[in-house]
Amino acid sequence: QQQVKQSPQSLIVQKGGISIINCAYENTAFDYFPWYQQFPGKGPALLIAIRPDVSEKKEGRFTISFNKSAKQFSLHIMDSQPGDSATYFCAARLRGSTLGRLYFGRGTQLTVWP
Amino acid sequence: SAVISQKPSRDICQRGTSLTIQCQVDSQVTMMFWYRQQPGQSLTLIATANQGSEATYESGFVIDKFPISRPNLTFSTLTVSNMSPEDSSIYLCSAGTSGNTGELFFGEGSRLTVL
């Protein structure tokens, strides 16, 4: 059973456009929601993370929107660039759980065309 | 932050053999973990590597198949035993220090292909 459901599986966006990736969860005991970026041949790297006490977090061109009542969160990449082409994973961690016990979504392969 | 190095980065193995993956972290971290990333799939936690004691395995993973060692704070090994083609995957070492940030760092992974 997938604890965190991610969509779309793949996304193609033109340079300068907005990329939006969505995730949903059921377990209300999740209290930490990170997004990871993974380039081919590399390990995942933390991009941005949010806790459920805020509805939005912005870091540069990357924004997480969090809807606690709907149990959904999304990643928005503004002014998408070819260098953003990568696989993006959302994840969630249970309250009180150990650091590494993350439940990952299946990933979204983003391609930004120049 | 933490830089995590893994060896080997990739290997091709024969069915029935075992392979040990090494993971070295460049700074002292409190926690180390091993993940599996199957082709086109998500990341799944295999186990928490505990310093000086037996690893804590997630459901579906057992010590006989994936023995793990962590002799000190910055080094861990994962062995994939008696490999079958279904074990072909990327194995990722991760580490971090518990605290307010709770950031988890990943190595670049070890891509295993079992023939």
gemmi code that builds the backbone of each chain (N, CA, C; Angstrom):
import gemmi

chains = {
    "A": [
        ("GLN", (0.845, -1.196, 0.000), (0.000, 0.000, 0.000), (0.880, 1.244, 0.000)),
        ("GLN", (0.668, 2.083, -0.998), (1.471, 3.286, -1.127), (0.963, 4.315, -0.133)),
        ("GLN", (1.824, 4.714, 0.821), (1.408, 5.667, 1.847), (1.303, 7.081, 1.300)),
        ("VAL", (2.119, 7.373, 0.293), (2.116, 8.695, -0.318), (1.927, 8.517, -1.817)),
        ("LYS", (0.885, 9.111, -2.349), (0.570, 8.955, -3.769), (0.967, 10.216, -4.508)),
        ("GLN", (1.743, 10.039, -5.562), (2.319, 11.167, -6.300), (1.863, 11.152, -7.747)),
        ("SER", (1.597, 12.344, -8.261), (1.218, 12.469, -9.677), (1.678, 13.826, -10.200)),
        ("PRO", (1.909, 13.948, -11.496), (1.889, 12.872, -12.495), (3.174, 12.057, -12.448)),
        ("GLN", (3.206, 10.986, -13.182), (4.401, 10.145, -13.260), (5.481, 10.850, -14.077)),
        ("SER", (5.053, 11.580, -15.104), (5.996, 12.347, -15.900), (5.360, 13.680, -16.290)),
        ("LEU", (6.221, 14.650, -16.541), (5.751, 16.010, -16.790), (6.714, 16.685, -17.750)),
        ("ILE", (6.153, 17.280, -18.784), (6.965, 18.023, -19.744), (6.505, 19.472, -19.723)),
        ("VAL", (7.438, 20.368, -19.511), (7.135, 21.791, -19.375), (8.109, 22.587, -20.239)),
        ("GLN", (7.615, 23.653, -20.800), (8.513, 24.533, -21.558), (9.273, 25.448, -20.611)),
        ("LYS", (10.449, 25.795, -21.041), (11.277, 26.733, -20.272), (10.476, 27.980, -19.938)),
        ("GLY", (10.551, 28.374, -18.674), (9.826, 29.549, -18.224), (8.450, 29.240, -17.677)),
        ("GLY", (7.975, 28.030, -17.887), (6.655, 27.654, -17.412), (6.652, 27.228, -15.952)),
        ("ILE", (5.498, 26.886, -15.474), (5.344, 26.438, -14.074), (5.157, 24.926, -14.062)),
        ("SER", (5.959, 24.261, -13.256), (5.822, 22.818, -13.084), (5.089, 22.566, -11.772)),
        ("ILE", (4.098, 21.705, -11.808), (3.325, 21.405, -10.594), (3.255, 19.892, -10.409)),
        ("ILE", (3.674, 19.439, -9.242), (3.658, 18.021, -8.902), (2.845, 17.878, -7.614)),
        ("ASN", (1.958, 16.907, -7.612), (1.027, 16.757, -6.499), (1.248, 15.459, -5.722)),
        ("CYS", (1.010, 15.543, -4.429), (1.075, 14.359, -3.580), (-0.095, 14.349, -2.603)),
        ("ALA", (-0.530, 13.145, -2.259), (-1.633, 12.977, -1.324), (-1.296, 11.877, -0.328)),
        ("TYR", (-1.847, 11.983, 0.849), (-1.593, 10.989, 1.898), (-2.871, 10.785, 2.698)),
        ("GLU", (-2.894, 9.694, 3.439), (-4.059, 9.397, 4.267), (-3.769, 9.494, 5.767)),
        ("ASN", (-2.538, 9.154, 6.131), (-2.195, 9.045, 7.543), (-1.985, 10.425, 8.165)),
        ("THR", (-2.858, 10.811, 9.056), (-2.769, 12.135, 9.672), (-1.640, 12.232, 10.698)),
        ("ALA", (-0.949, 11.146, 10.934), (0.194, 11.167, 11.851), (1.481, 11.626, 11.162)),
        ("PHE", (1.428, 11.867, 9.866), (2.591, 12.426, 9.186), (2.770, 13.872, 9.632)),
        ("ASP", (3.997, 14.271, 9.926), (4.193, 15.668, 10.341), (5.418, 16.319, 9.709)),
        ("TYR", (5.953, 15.690, 8.680), (7.099, 16.280, 7.989), (7.036, 15.823, 6.548)),
        ("PHE", (7.087, 16.800, 5.621), (6.865, 16.503, 4.211), (7.989, 17.138, 3.378)),
        ("PRO", (9.004, 16.346, 3.025), (10.098, 16.862, 2.210), (9.893, 16.521, 0.733)),
        ("TRP", (10.536, 17.298, -0.096), (10.637, 16.992, -1.515), (12.113, 16.769, -1.835)),
        ("TYR", (12.379, 15.717, -2.599), (13.734, 15.410, -3.021), (13.845, 15.512, -4.527)),
        ("GLN", (15.012, 15.930, -4.970), (15.340, 16.050, -6.396), (16.448, 15.058, -6.702)),
        ("GLN", (16.275, 14.290, -7.764), (17.290, 13.299, -8.103), (17.650, 13.413, -9.577)),
        ("PHE", (18.930, 13.655, -9.846), (19.445, 13.661, -11.205), (19.948, 12.262, -11.548)),
        ("PRO", (19.960, 11.920, -12.846), (20.413, 10.584, -13.244), (21.798, 10.249, -12.696)),
        ("GLY", (21.915, 9.089, -12.084), (23.200, 8.653, -11.559), (23.582, 9.253, -10.225)),
        ("LYS", (22.714, 10.035, -9.672), (22.981, 10.688, -8.384), (21.956, 10.247, -7.349)),
        ("GLY", (22.294, 10.478, -6.091), (21.347, 10.200, -5.040), (20.358, 11.342, -4.883)),
        ("PRO", (19.239, 11.088, -4.240), (18.260, 12.163, -4.006), (18.853, 13.232, -3.094)),
        ("ALA", (18.480, 14.474, -3.367), (18.937, 15.599, -2.543), (17.721, 16.382, -2.082)),
        ("LEU", (17.732, 16.749, -0.809), (16.610, 17.505, -0.262), (16.486, 18.852, -0.967)),
        ("LEU", (15.289, 19.133, -1.419), (15.011, 20.379, -2.142), (14.347, 21.397, -1.216)),
        ("ILE", (13.284, 20.966, -0.584), (12.512, 21.836, 0.290), (11.607, 20.943, 1.128)),
        ("ALA", (11.254, 21.413, 2.318), (10.412, 20.605, 3.188), (9.446, 21.506, 3.947)),
        ("ILE", (8.346, 20.913, 4.402), (7.339, 21.676, 5.114), (6.757, 20.852, 6.249)),
        ("ARG", (6.299, 21.537, 7.275), (5.568, 20.883, 8.354), (4.118, 21.336, 8.289)),
        ("PRO", (3.186, 20.565, 8.824), (1.764, 20.850, 8.599), (1.216, 22.070, 9.318)),
        ("ASP", (2.051, 22.767, 10.074), (1.544, 23.961, 10.746), (1.596, 25.207, 9.858)),
        ("VAL", (2.128, 25.060, 8.638), (2.132, 26.167, 7.679), (1.505, 25.689, 6.380)),
        ("SER", (0.954, 26.631, 5.612), (0.257, 26.256, 4.381), (1.132, 26.440, 3.144)),
        ("GLU", (2.221, 27.167, 3.300), (3.080, 27.391, 2.138), (4.495, 27.698, 2.602)),
        ("LYS", (5.441, 27.213, 1.802), (6.845, 27.525, 2.053), (7.517, 27.759, 0.725)),
        ("LYS", (8.260, 28.851, 0.652), (8.889, 29.222, -0.604), (10.387, 29.341, -0.419)),
        ("GLU", (11.127, 28.757, -1.368), (12.572, 28.921, -1.385), (12.996, 29.141, -2.835)),
        ("GLY", (13.248, 30.385, -3.153), (13.611, 30.723, -4.528), (12.466, 30.455, -5.470)),
        ("ARG", (12.719, 29.632, -6.492), (11.681, 29.320, -7.466), (10.799, 28.145, -7.032)),
        ("PHE", (11.113, 27.537, -5.906), (10.405, 26.347, -5.449), (9.461, 26.688, -4.295)),
        ("THR", (8.224, 26.243, -4.422), (7.211, 26.491, -3.399), (6.480, 25.198, -3.089)),
        ("ILE", (6.297, 24.936, -1.790), (5.413, 23.853, -1.384), (4.110, 24.476, -0.915)),
        ("SER", (3.002, 23.971, -1.433), (1.681, 24.335, -0.940), (1.124, 23.144, -0.177)),
        ("PHE", (0.601, 23.397, 1.014), (0.148, 22.307, 1.877), (-1.299, 22.536, 2.266)),
        ("ASN", (-2.126, 21.539, 2.014), (-3.543, 21.608, 2.369), (-3.828, 20.494, 3.374)),
        ("LYS", (-3.823, 20.872, 4.646), (-3.942, 19.866, 5.701), (-5.296, 19.174, 5.678)),
        ("SER", (-6.357, 19.921, 5.426), (-7.692, 19.322, 5.463), (-7.882, 18.328, 4.321)),
        ("ALA", (-7.295, 18.632, 3.178), (-7.402, 17.741, 2.028), (-6.337, 16.657, 2.044)),
        ("LYS", (-5.377, 16.775, 2.948), (-4.246, 15.837, 3.021), (-3.515, 15.765, 1.685)),
        ("GLN", (-3.209, 16.956, 1.192), (-2.494, 17.041, -0.077), (-1.402, 18.100, 0.043)),
        ("PHE", (-0.327, 17.895, -0.707), (0.696, 18.913, -0.800), (1.303, 18.862, -2.197)),
        ("SER", (1.793, 19.987, -2.631), (2.287, 20.063, -4.004), (3.552, 20.906, -4.076)),
        ("LEU", (4.315, 20.610, -5.095), (5.544, 21.353, -5.387), (5.303, 22.177, -6.645)),
        ("HIS", (5.586, 23.452, -6.557), (5.489, 24.345, -7.701), (6.899, 24.843, -8.032)),
        ("ILE", (7.274, 24.680, -9.296), (8.555, 25.214, -9.747), (8.251, 26.338, -10.723)),
        ("MET", (8.536, 27.544, -10.293), (8.275, 28.711, -11.132), (9.430, 28.897, -12.122)),
        ("ASP", (9.111, 29.515, -13.270), (10.164, 29.808, -14.260), (11.055, 28.578, -14.471)),
        ("SER", (10.453, 27.458, -14.798), (11.180, 26.197, -14.925), (12.315, 26.325, -15.947)),
        ("GLN", (13.442, 25.718, -15.618), (14.639, 25.777, -16.455), (15.066, 24.371, -16.870)),
        ("PRO", (15.765, 24.248, -17.987), (16.247, 22.914, -18.403), (17.050, 22.215, -17.312)),
        ("GLY", (17.760, 22.977, -16.509), (18.528, 22.400, -15.409), (17.661, 21.819, -14.302)),
        ("ASP", (16.355, 22.080, -14.346), (15.436, 21.488, -13.361), (15.005, 20.093, -13.777)),
        ("SER", (15.360, 19.680, -14.992), (14.980, 18.356, -15.481), (15.599, 17.295, -14.580)),
        ("ALA", (14.751, 16.548, -13.911), (15.178, 15.578, -12.905), (13.944, 14.795, -12.482)),
        ("THR", (14.167, 13.848, -11.580), (13.038, 13.144, -10.967), (12.799, 13.737, -9.589)),
        ("TYR", (11.568, 14.021, -9.294), (11.196, 14.630, -8.016), (10.366, 13.634, -7.203)),
        ("PHE", (10.727, 13.507, -5.951), (10.010, 12.616, -5.039), (9.439, 13.426, -3.886)),
        ("CYS", (8.166, 13.218, -3.600), (7.643, 13.717, -2.335), (7.781, 12.604, -1.306)),
        ("ALA", (7.739, 12.990, -0.065), (7.885, 12.008, 1.001), (7.169, 12.508, 2.244)),
        ("ALA", (7.021, 11.617, 3.200), (6.382, 11.985, 4.458), (6.980, 11.154, 5.581)),
        ("ARG", (6.986, 11.745, 6.766), (7.523, 11.045, 7.943), (6.512, 11.124, 9.069)),
        ("LEU", (6.360, 10.003, 9.767), (5.414, 9.952, 10.873), (5.924, 10.733, 12.078)),
        ("ARG", (5.028, 11.359, 12.786), (5.351, 12.061, 14.030), (6.035, 11.104, 15.001)),
        ("GLY", (7.162, 11.525, 15.513), (7.885, 10.694, 16.479), (8.712, 9.591, 15.860)),
        ("SER", (8.702, 9.491, 14.552), (9.441, 8.434, 13.886), (10.912, 8.807, 13.783)),
        ("THR", (11.747, 7.815, 13.527), (13.168, 8.109, 13.373), (13.414, 8.888, 12.093)),
        ("LEU", (14.544, 9.550, 12.064), (14.915, 10.461, 10.981), (14.729, 9.846, 9.599)),
        ("GLY", (15.180, 8.594, 9.456), (15.235, 8.020, 8.117), (14.007, 7.277, 7.665)),
        ("ARG", (12.989, 7.235, 8.519), (11.798, 6.475, 8.134), (10.869, 7.357, 7.316)),
        ("LEU", (11.266, 7.545, 6.071), (10.482, 8.335, 5.137), (9.696, 7.421, 4.226)),
        ("TYR", (8.472, 7.814, 3.937), (7.653, 7.122, 2.953), (7.653, 7.992, 1.697)),
        ("PHE", (8.159, 7.418, 0.605), (8.324, 8.176, -0.628), (7.185, 7.919, -1.601)),
        ("GLY", (6.855, 8.947, -2.388), (6.003, 8.756, -3.542), (6.778, 8.074, -4.649)),
        ("ARG", (6.104, 7.746, -5.736), (6.735, 6.984, -6.815), (7.627, 7.836, -7.717)),
        ("GLY", (7.558, 9.149, -7.546), (8.442, 10.011, -8.321), (7.771, 10.595, -9.560)),
        ("THR", (8.233, 11.770, -9.948), (7.779, 12.434, -11.169), (9.002, 12.822, -11.982)),
        ("GLN", (9.047, 12.333, -13.199), (10.163, 12.678, -14.080), (9.807, 13.960, -14.822)),
        ("LEU", (10.506, 15.035, -14.485), (10.255, 16.342, -15.086), (11.255, 16.600, -16.212)),
        ("THR", (10.729, 16.990, -17.362), (11.565, 17.415, -18.486), (11.190, 18.834, -18.838)),
        ("VAL", (12.158, 19.714, -18.825), (11.935, 21.110, -19.197), (12.598, 21.350, -20.545)),
        ("TRP", (11.786, 21.676, -21.551), (12.312, 21.914, -22.888), (12.791, 23.345, -23.032)),
        ("PRO", (13.938, 23.536, -23.679), (14.475, 24.892, -23.840), (13.672, 25.739, -24.835)),
    ],
    "B": [
        ("SER", (25.853, 19.836, 6.671), (25.507, 18.829, 5.673), (26.448, 17.641, 5.800)),
        ("ALA", (26.167, 16.584, 5.073), (26.997, 15.391, 5.100), (27.211, 14.899, 3.675)),
        ("VAL", (28.441, 14.531, 3.369), (28.756, 13.933, 2.083), (28.893, 12.436, 2.293)),
        ("ILE", (28.169, 11.669, 1.496), (28.131, 10.221, 1.669), (28.743, 9.554, 0.447)),
        ("SER", (29.725, 8.716, 0.676), (30.393, 7.999, -0.410), (30.032, 6.528, -0.345)),
        ("GLN", (29.731, 5.946, -1.478), (29.404, 4.538, -1.543), (30.324, 3.829, -2.528)),
        ("LYS", (30.657, 2.581, -2.174), (31.428, 1.736, -3.071), (30.860, 0.333, -3.070)),
        ("PRO", (30.722, -0.356, -4.189), (30.983, 0.148, -5.536), (29.832, 1.022, -6.019)),
        ("SER", (30.072, 1.781, -7.051), (29.003, 2.597, -7.615), (28.084, 1.746, -8.480)),
        ("ARG", (28.667, 0.702, -9.055), (27.856, -0.246, -9.821), (28.591, -1.559, -9.919)),
        ("ASP", (27.814, -2.622, -10.105), (28.437, -3.934, -10.269), (27.455, -4.864, -10.967)),
        ("ILE", (28.030, -5.817, -11.653), (27.246, -6.874, -12.277), (27.603, -8.162, -11.564)),
        ("CYS", (26.601, -8.863, -11.065), (26.849, -10.026, -10.215), (26.145, -11.249, -10.770)),
        ("GLN", (26.672, -12.388, -10.414), (26.064, -13.646, -10.816), (25.047, -14.092, -9.766)),
        ("ARG", (24.037, -14.738, -10.241), (23.010, -15.302, -9.341), (23.660, -16.203, -8.293)),
        ("GLY", (23.204, -16.081, -7.056), (23.708, -16.929, -5.983), (24.890, -16.364, -5.222)),
        ("THR", (25.487, -15.315, -5.736), (26.630, -14.714, -5.047), (26.164, -13.620, -4.092)),
        ("SER", (27.091, -13.096, -3.334), (26.792, -12.017, -2.388), (27.707, -10.839, -2.677)),
        ("LEU", (27.245, -9.661, -2.365), (28.034, -8.459, -2.590), (27.875, -7.515, -1.403)),
        ("THR", (28.967, -6.947, -0.976), (28.926, -5.995, 0.134), (29.144, -4.578, -0.373)),
        ("ILE", (28.267, -3.689, 0.021), (28.341, -2.274, -0.335), (28.841, -1.503, 0.889)),
        ("GLN", (29.774, -0.614, 0.645), (30.327, 0.175, 1.734), (29.804, 1.605, 1.674)),
        ("CYS", (29.625, 2.195, 2.826), (29.131, 3.564, 2.915), (29.949, 4.325, 3.942)),
        ("GLN", (30.499, 5.449, 3.522), (31.326, 6.283, 4.393), (30.756, 7.699, 4.421)),
        ("VAL", (30.541, 8.225, 5.604), (30.038, 9.589, 5.761), (31.187, 10.474, 6.212)),
        ("ASP", (31.219, 11.708, 5.717), (32.380, 12.574, 5.996), (32.281, 13.312, 7.311)),
        ("SER", (31.190, 13.156, 8.002), (31.038, 13.821, 9.297), (30.276, 12.914, 10.230)),
        ("GLN", (30.378, 13.196, 11.504), (29.704, 12.331, 12.477), (28.204, 12.559, 12.407)),
        ("VAL", (27.501, 11.495, 12.164), (26.045, 11.543, 12.101), (25.496, 10.576, 13.132)),
        ("THR", (24.294, 10.849, 13.586), (23.738, 9.959, 14.601), (23.060, 8.745, 13.989)),
        ("MET", (22.565, 8.902, 12.773), (21.774, 7.816, 12.217), (22.177, 7.502, 10.773)),
        ("MET", (22.165, 6.223, 10.443), (22.441, 5.777, 9.075), (21.372, 4.777, 8.670)),
        ("PHE", (21.042, 4.808, 7.388), (19.965, 3.976, 6.867), (20.344, 3.430, 5.502)),
        ("TRP", (19.680, 2.345, 5.132), (19.832, 1.786, 3.800), (18.465, 1.734, 3.115)),
        ("TYR", (18.437, 2.245, 1.878), (17.234, 2.248, 1.059), (17.474, 1.432, -0.201)),
        ("ARG", (16.396, 0.976, -0.794), (16.444, 0.332, -2.111), (15.566, 1.127, -3.075)),
        ("GLN", (16.084, 1.318, -4.274), (15.326, 1.994, -5.317), (15.303, 1.091, -6.533)),
        ("GLN", (14.187, 0.421, -6.732), (14.068, -0.478, -7.878), (13.792, 0.346, -9.130)),
        ("PRO", (14.153, -0.172, -10.290), (14.043, 0.589, -11.542), (12.675, 1.236, -11.717)),
        ("GLY", (12.650, 2.541, -11.871), (11.408, 3.262, -12.081), (10.493, 3.293, -10.881)),
        ("GLN", (11.001, 2.900, -9.742), (10.150, 2.815, -8.555), (10.585, 3.824, -7.502)),
        ("SER", (9.843, 3.806, -6.431), (10.131, 4.706, -5.322), (11.281, 4.160, -4.476)),
        ("LEU", (11.606, 4.912, -3.458), (12.628, 4.476, -2.510), (11.941, 3.764, -1.348)),
        ("THR", (12.514, 2.633, -0.959), (11.958, 1.852, 0.142), (13.039, 1.633, 1.199)),
        ("LEU", (12.702, 1.933, 2.444), (13.653, 1.754, 3.528), (13.865, 0.274, 3.811)),
        ("ILE", (15.119, -0.151, 3.803), (15.466, -1.530, 4.129), (15.643, -1.667, 5.642)),
        ("ALA", (16.503, -0.812, 6.197), (16.820, -0.958, 7.618), (17.542, 0.277, 8.140)),
        ("THR", (17.517, 0.404, 9.448), (18.312, 1.395, 10.158), (19.570, 0.706, 10.647)),
        ("ALA", (20.721, 1.272, 10.314), (21.993, 0.701, 10.758), (22.341, 1.259, 12.124)),
        ("ASN", (22.393, 0.419, 13.106), (22.664, 0.843, 14.482), (24.132, 0.605, 14.822)),
        ("GLN", (24.752, 1.624, 15.421), (26.162, 1.485, 15.744), (26.370, 0.426, 16.811)),
        ("GLY", (27.187, -0.548, 16.487), (27.595, -1.561, 17.452), (26.519, -2.553, 17.825)),
        ("SER", (25.418, -2.558, 17.134), (24.366, -3.537, 17.434), (23.634, -3.908, 16.156)),
        ("GLU", (22.755, -4.860, 16.270), (22.034, -5.354, 15.099), (21.167, -4.272, 14.479)),
        ("ALA", (21.090, -4.287, 13.182), (20.262, -3.325, 12.466), (18.782, -3.579, 12.740)),
        ("THR", (17.989, -2.556, 12.530), (16.535, -2.649, 12.671), (15.927, -2.710, 11.288)),
        ("TYR", (15.295, -3.828, 10.961), (14.799, -4.064, 9.609), (13.330, -3.696, 9.482)),
        ("GLU", (12.996, -3.213, 8.296), (11.612, -2.906, 7.970), (10.906, -4.179, 7.530)),
        ("SER", (9.595, -4.107, 7.524), (8.802, -5.255, 7.122), (9.170, -5.666, 5.704)),
        ("GLY", (9.386, -6.946, 5.514), (9.733, -7.464, 4.197), (11.219, -7.631, 3.969)),
        ("PHE", (12.023, -7.181, 4.904), (13.482, -7.304, 4.784), (14.018, -8.041, 6.006)),
        ("VAL", (14.942, -8.989, 5.761), (15.448, -9.814, 6.858), (16.974, -9.803, 6.885)),
        ("ILE", (17.502, -10.060, 8.066), (18.937, -9.981, 8.288), (19.713, -10.999, 7.470)),
        ("ASP", (19.134, -12.177, 7.273), (19.847, -13.202, 6.516), (20.088, -12.772, 5.074)),
        ("LYS", (19.176, -12.033, 4.534), (19.270, -11.578, 3.144), (20.081, -10.278, 3.030)),
        ("PHE", (19.926, -9.405, 4.009), (20.576, -8.090, 3.965), (21.332, -7.806, 5.265)),
        ("PRO", (22.374, -8.550, 5.553), (23.132, -8.248, 6.775), (23.781, -6.870, 6.686)),
        ("ILE", (23.723, -6.156, 7.794), (24.209, -4.783, 7.859), (25.145, -4.655, 9.050)),
        ("SER", (26.214, -3.929, 8.850), (27.101, -3.619, 9.970), (27.277, -2.117, 10.067)),
        ("ARG", (27.558, -1.652, 11.271), (27.900, -0.247, 11.489), (28.874, -0.203, 12.673)),
        ("PRO", (30.150, -0.387, 12.387), (31.133, -0.465, 13.466), (31.425, 0.867, 14.144)),
        ("ASN", (31.173, 1.966, 13.454), (31.378, 3.282, 14.061), (30.353, 4.271, 13.513)),
        ("LEU", (30.473, 5.524, 13.949), (29.435, 6.510, 13.609), (29.379, 6.842, 12.126)),
        ("THR", (30.485, 6.678, 11.408), (30.541, 7.186, 10.036), (30.641, 6.113, 8.969)),
        ("PHE", (30.584, 4.842, 9.313), (30.777, 3.782, 8.326), (29.742, 2.675, 8.505)),
        ("SER", (29.236, 2.186, 7.378), (28.290, 1.084, 7.422), (28.451, 0.240, 6.161)),
        ("THR", (28.080, -1.027, 6.262), (28.063, -1.899, 5.099), (26.714, -2.584, 5.005)),
        ("LEU", (26.320, -2.845, 3.764), (25.127, -3.630, 3.462), (25.563, -4.762, 2.553)),
        ("THR", (25.223, -5.980, 2.911), (25.496, -7.133, 2.061), (24.183, -7.617, 1.478)),
        ("VAL", (24.185, -7.824, 0.186), (23.043, -8.453, -0.468), (23.449, -9.907, -0.700)),
        ("SER", (22.786, -10.823, -0.016), (23.209, -12.219, 0.006), (22.431, -13.069, -0.988)),
        ("ASN", (23.119, -14.087, -1.495), (22.457, -15.075, -2.363), (21.564, -14.369, -3.383)),
        ("MET", (22.188, -13.547, -4.181), (21.437, -12.650, -5.070), (20.686, -13.388, -6.165)),
        ("SER", (19.533, -12.807, -6.513), (18.737, -13.257, -7.642), (18.464, -12.031, -8.517)),
        ("PRO", (17.998, -12.245, -9.739), (17.717, -11.088, -10.607), (16.767, -10.073, -9.972)),
        ("GLU", (15.900, -10.526, -9.077), (14.963, -9.615, -8.420), (15.677, -8.627, -7.494)),
        ("ASP", (16.903, -8.896, -7.157), (17.689, -7.985, -6.315), (18.349, -6.878, -7.126)),
        ("SER", (18.225, -6.931, -8.431), (18.773, -5.859, -9.268), (18.084, -4.557, -8.904)),
        ("SER", (18.880, -3.611, -8.469), (18.308, -2.401, -7.902), (19.425, -1.408, -7.620)),
        ("ILE", (19.029, -0.213, -7.230), (19.986, 0.752, -6.694), (19.845, 0.733, -5.178)),
        ("TYR", (20.972, 0.584, -4.509), (20.965, 0.576, -3.046), (21.591, 1.889, -2.569)),
        ("LEU", (20.855, 2.580, -1.734), (21.252, 3.919, -1.310), (21.525, 3.956, 0.181)),
        ("CYS", (22.663, 4.493, 0.520), (22.987, 4.752, 1.913), (22.515, 6.161, 2.244)),
        ("SER", (21.952, 6.344, 3.412), (21.523, 7.677, 3.821), (21.901, 7.908, 5.275)),
        ("ALA", (21.993, 9.161, 5.628), (22.437, 9.483, 6.981), (21.956, 10.860, 7.382)),
        ("GLY", (21.934, 11.095, 8.662), (21.546, 12.398, 9.153), (21.696, 12.459, 10.647)),
        ("THR", (21.446, 13.637, 11.167), (21.521, 13.857, 12.605), (20.169, 14.337, 13.079)),
        ("SER", (19.602, 13.628, 14.015), (18.302, 14.011, 14.540), (18.366, 15.403, 15.136)),
        ("GLY", (17.335, 16.157, 14.931), (17.308, 17.517, 15.439), (16.179, 18.257, 14.772)),
        ("ASN", (16.185, 19.576, 14.922), (15.085, 20.371, 14.378), (14.977, 20.266, 12.856)),
        ("THR", (16.111, 20.233, 12.179), (16.045, 20.209, 10.711), (15.659, 18.825, 10.221)),
        ("GLY", (16.190, 17.802, 10.851), (15.846, 16.440, 10.471), (16.127, 16.108, 9.027)),
        ("GLU", (17.167, 16.707, 8.445), (17.447, 16.463, 7.030), (18.147, 15.136, 6.842)),
        ("LEU", (17.708, 14.409, 5.844), (18.296, 13.122, 5.497), (19.107, 13.284, 4.221)),
        ("PHE", (20.376, 12.886, 4.280), (21.266, 12.970, 3.132), (21.431, 11.590, 2.517)),
        ("PHE", (21.626, 11.557, 1.190), (21.783, 10.305, 0.477), (23.118, 10.246, -0.244)),
        ("GLY", (23.639, 9.035, -0.337), (24.766, 8.787, -1.213), (24.290, 8.683, -2.655)),
        ("GLU", (25.239, 8.468, -3.568), (24.880, 8.417, -4.986), (24.328, 7.058, -5.389)),
        ("GLY", (24.417, 6.107, -4.488), (23.820, 4.810, -4.765), (24.790, 3.808, -5.367)),
        ("SER", (24.448, 2.551, -5.200), (25.197, 1.436, -5.799), (24.217, 0.655, -6.659)),
        ("ARG", (24.484, 0.690, -7.966), (23.569, 0.030, -8.914), (24.018, -1.414, -9.124)),
        ("LEU", (23.200, -2.342, -8.691), (23.530, -3.757, -8.837), (22.663, -4.387, -9.912)),
        ("THR", (23.317, -5.128, -10.782), (22.619, -5.918, -11.786), (22.970, -7.369, -11.542)),
        ("VAL", (21.954, -8.201, -11.378), (22.169, -9.616, -11.108), (21.733, -10.418, -12.335)),
        ("LEU", (22.668, -11.195, -12.860), (22.379, -11.972, -14.064), (21.939, -13.381, -13.731)),
    ],
}
model = gemmi.Model(1)
for chain_id, residues in chains.items():
    chain = gemmi.Chain(chain_id)
    for i, (resn, *xyz) in enumerate(residues, 1):
        res = gemmi.Residue()
        res.name, res.seqid = resn, gemmi.SeqId(i, " ")
        for name, pos in zip(("N", "CA", "C"), xyz):
            atom = gemmi.Atom()
            atom.name, atom.element = name, gemmi.Element(name[0])
            atom.pos, atom.b_iso = gemmi.Position(*pos), 0.0
            res.add_atom(atom)
        chain.add_residue(res)
    model.add_chain(chain)
structure = gemmi.Structure()
structure.add_model(model)
structure.setup_entities()
